[in-house]
Amino acid sequence: MIANSGRLLGYKKSVASFTRIRRASLPTFKSHFHRSSFVMGANTKSEGEWRAILSPEQFRILRQKGTEAPNTGSYNHHDAPGVYSCAGCGTALYKSSTKFSSGCGWPAFFDAIPGAVSRHEDRSMFTTRTEITCTACGGHLGHVFKGEGFDTPTDERHCVNSVSLNFKE
């Protein structure tokens, strides 16, 4: 009985030692699996780097998931032909041919450039919505809504903050 207790005690010490060593060698969730580096791809920057290249309003919306006030964005009624890109990293997101007037107060698109925009469940604001982000840098763009009855090929409305976008003809 004493011999078995000794083996069991030795086993427990080995497991505890291995667990401490293993935990010490693993990166923390915050440092290694932070949303912008884990989910979004290789175009990552630290918070300080983002603050240095973005305006305060761009940082609030792109990095902190803010929203600009309705009917204030520069691209809400913009209708020139060209491409809308991410204000954070420059990745092309939407073609102007997919932009439409929804009356929602923000630029609306019915489809993104394939692979450019990622979707995530958003449970903020006491409801479940679908958040859209730039796949390349993780910048918050806005939300996508389905089944609203707009006469578009996808019956979707990508409601995007103008601050999250740049435009090039």
Disulfide bonds with the S-S distance in Angstrom:
none
